[in-house]
Amino acid sequence: MRDPVRVTETISFDCPRCGTSVDEGYYGPCTSCRDALRAQYAGGARDDIVAEAYVPKMNVTPNAVALKDD
C-alpha cells in the first residue's frame, strides 16, 4: 500500500456516510467510516478463478502472409 499523502489544511464538514461533523483533509467518508468500509469489503485473493486460454476467432488465420501463394 502506498504512503498516504499528508494534508496540512483541514476542512469541516458532515460525513456523507454517518452525518457526524468532522475535520478532514479531503471531503468524503470520515476516518471511522473508511475503516469500517475497509473491514466490511476486504477480501482475500480468490484461487478458484482460472483464466481461459485465448482462442482466436475462426475468421483469423495465423500467419496469413506466410501461407499466401505467390
LOMARTOR-698313 format. One record per residue: residue number from 1; x, y, z of N, C-alpha, C in turn. Coordinates in steps of 0.02 Angstrom, whole numbers, plus 32768, in hexadecimal, padded with zeros to 4 digits. Example, Ala and Ser with C-alpha at 12.3 -4.5 7.8 and 13.67 -1.06 7.14 Angstrom:
# LOMARTOR-698313
1,8294,7EE4,8186,8267,7F1F,8186,8294,7F5B,8186
2,8282,7F90,8162,82AC,7FCB,8165,8285,8002,818A
END
This chain:
# LOMARTOR-698313
1,802A,7FC6,8000,8000,8000,8000,802C,803D,8000
2,8018,8070,7FDC,803F,80AD,7FD7,803B,80D5,8017
3,806C,8100,8022,806B,812D,805B,8035,8161,804F
4,800E,8172,8083,7FD9,81A4,8079,7FF8,81EA,806F
5,7FD5,8213,804A,7FEB,8258,803E,7FDB,8280,807C
6,800A,82A7,8093,8000,82D0,80CF,7FDE,8312,80BB
7,7FA7,8321,80DB,7F82,835E,80CE,7F8A,838A,810B
8,7F9F,83C8,80FF,7FAB,83F5,8137,7F6D,841C,814B
9,7F40,8429,811B,7F03,844E,812A,7EC8,841E,812D
10,7E9A,842C,815A,7E5E,8402,8160,7E21,842D,8154
11,7DEA,840D,8142,7DAA,842F,813A,7D77,840D,8167
12,7D47,8434,817E,7D12,8419,81A9,7CD5,840B,817E
13,7CB9,83CF,8185,7C7D,83BC,8160,7C5C,8382,8184
14,7C20,8372,816F,7BFC,8338,818A,7C0D,82FC,815E
15,7C1D,82C5,817E,7C2E,8288,815A,7BF2,8273,8130
16,7BFC,8268,80EF,7BC3,8255,80C4,7BA7,8210,80D4
17,7BCC,81E8,80FA,7BB5,81A4,8109,7B90,81A1,814C
18,7BAE,81BD,8181,7B90,81B7,81C3,7B72,81F9,81DD
19,7B85,8231,81BE,7B68,8271,81D1,7B89,8295,820B
20,7BBE,827B,8227,7BE0,829D,825E,7C0C,82D5,8243
21,7C16,8308,826B,7C3F,8341,8257,7C88,832E,8261
22,7CB1,8336,822D,7CF7,8322,822F,7D23,8357,8211
23,7D63,8355,8221,7D96,837F,8203,7DC6,834F,81DF
24,7DC4,8350,819D,7DEE,8323,8175,7E11,834C,813F
25,7E44,832D,8122,7E69,834E,80ED,7E44,834E,80AB
26,7E19,831C,809F,7DF3,8316,8062,7DAB,8307,8072
27,7D7D,831C,8045,7D37,830C,804E,7D2B,82C3,803E
28,7D05,82A1,8068,7CF4,825B,805D,7CE4,823B,80A0
29,7CDF,81FA,80A2,7CD0,81D8,80E1,7D06,81E7,8116
30,7CF1,81EC,8154,7D20,81FA,818A,7D4E,81BE,8196
31,7D7F,81C7,81C0,7DB1,8192,81CC,7D91,8153,81E7
32,7D62,8159,8215,7D43,811D,8231,7D17,80FA,81FD
33,7CF6,811F,81D1,7CCF,8100,819C,7CFC,80DE,8169
34,7D35,80FC,8158,7D64,80DD,812A,7D7E,809C,8147
35,7D8F,809D,8188,7DA7,805F,81A7,7D71,8029,81A6
36,7D32,803C,81B3,7CFB,800C,81B2,7CF0,7FF0,816C
37,7CF6,801A,8139,7CED,8003,80F5,7D25,7FD4,80E0
38,7D63,7FE4,80F4,7D9B,7FB7,80E4,7D91,7F73,8104
39,7D7A,7F73,8143,7D6F,7F34,8166,7D36,7F0C,8147
40,7D02,7F2F,8131,7CC7,7F0E,8116,7CD4,7EF1,80D1
41,7CFA,7F15,80A8,7D03,7EFF,8063,7D48,7EE2,8054
42,7D70,7ED9,8087,7DB2,7EBB,807C,7DA8,7E71,806C
43,7DCC,7E5B,803B,7DC6,7E15,8028,7E0A,7DFA,8014
44,7E11,7DBA,801B,7E4F,7D9B,8008,7E4F,7D8B,7FBE
45,7E88,7D7A,7FA5,7E8E,7D67,7F5F,7E6A,7D25,7F54
46,7E49,7D1F,7F1C,7E24,7CE2,7F0D,7E4E,7CB4,7EE3
47,7E54,7C76,7EF8,7E7B,7C45,7ED3,7E51,7C1C,7EA2
48,7E0F,7C22,7EA7,7DE4,7BF8,7E7E,7DD6,7C15,7E39
49,7DEF,7C52,7E2B,7DE4,7C70,7DEA,7E1E,7C5E,7DBC
50,7E0E,7C3F,7D83,7E41,7C2A,7D54,7E33,7C4D,7D12
51,7E66,7C6D,7CF6,7E5E,7C8E,7CB6,7E5D,7C5A,7C7E
52,7E2F,7C65,7C4F,7E2B,7C37,7C16,7E62,7C46,7BE4
53,7E78,7C14,7BC1,7EAB,7C1D,7B8E,7E8E,7C45,7B55
54,7EB7,7C6E,7B36,7EA2,7C97,7AFE,7E97,7C6B,7AC0
55,7E5D,7C70,7AA3,7E4D,7C4C,7A65,7E3B,7C7F,7A31
56,7E62,7C85,79FB,7E53,7CB7,79C8,7E11,7CA8,79A4
57,7DF2,7CDC,798A,7DB4,7CD3,7965,7DC1,7CA9,7927
58,7D8D,7C89,790E,7D95,7C5D,78D5,7DA8,7C83,7895
59,7D96,7CC2,7890,7DA6,7CE7,7853,7DED,7D03,7855
60,7E13,7CF6,7889,7E58,7D0C,788D,7E85,7CD1,787D
61,7EB1,7CDC,784B,7EE0,7CA7,7838,7F25,7CBB,7850
62,7F44,7C93,787B,7F87,7CA5,7891,7FB8,7CA2,7857
63,7FE5,7CD2,7854,8019,7CD6,7820,7FFB,7CD3,77DA
64,7FC8,7CFA,77CE,7FA7,7CFB,778D,7FD7,7D0F,7755
65,8008,7D3A,7764,8038,7D50,7732,8065,7D16,7720
66,807A,7CEE,7750,80A6,7CB6,7743,8084,7C7F,771B
67,8042,7C78,7720,801E,7C44,76FC,8009,7C59,76B6
68,8012,7C9A,76A6,7FFD,7CB4,7665,8029,7C98,762E
69,800A,7C7E,75F8,802F,7C65,75BF,803C,7C9E,758E
70,807A,7CA2,7577,808B,7CD7,7547,808F,7CBD,7501
END
